[in-house]
Amino acid sequence: MHRFVFLPLLFLTMWSSAQDTSLVNVDELAEEIMQTKEGNDELKMLFWLPLEYWEAVTKGTPDYSPEAISLLEGILRDYIVVLAVDGKIDTKSTFKTKEQVRRGLRFIYDGDKVLLPLLDSEVSADAKELLKEMQPMFESTMGAMGKGFHVFYFAVPKGKSFSAKEAGAFAIQVGGTDFNWSLPLASFSPRKLCPVDGKR
């Protein structure tokens, strides 16, 4: 795995390493919500942060409470949240600005329906407040690449739901490259245990 791909995956896993593993395996979850495409010295990376992610990575930690999760989910319920990176990984390793990434970012569902990322002015203050520390954390640990991470919000279409636990599919396009997700995520599927030793 390229070091530029490994670092954010490691960061996301460590950030949530204290979570209750009886709920979901955080290593599996981190791998499922992140996708990367590399080639010709280019790197495109996406994190999709479903609502279920927040409870999974906080349950069992001192910060967890059902009330806090309910409040957080209420704030983010109307949004599809993604972190996106698009850049060059040559000797200079340059990454696109938020506005440059925004111009090539699309959320595609039901085959051909397309959503554009919301402008910052279209996102509630509470939703922006919840995630405003993510990019600085990436930047402080990963330097130039961390600075290339940008948080985007899409408005959930009326009557639609993109749950990590329910059947469905969608794609997110970054600079003409498609990243496809099939749901539910395996990390949220019921665990099959061996009838002999009780292990997964």
Secondary structure, 3 states (H helix, E strand, C coil): CCHHHHHHHHHHHHHCCCCCCCCCCHHHHHHHHEEEEEECCEEEEEEECCHHHHHHHHCCCCCCCHHHHHHHHHHHCCEEEEEEEEEECCCCCCECCHHHHHHCEEEEECCCEEECCCCHHHCCHHHHHHHCCHHHHHHHHHCHHHHCCEEEEEECCCCCCCCCCCCEEEEEEECCEEEEEEECCHHHCCCCCCCCCCCC
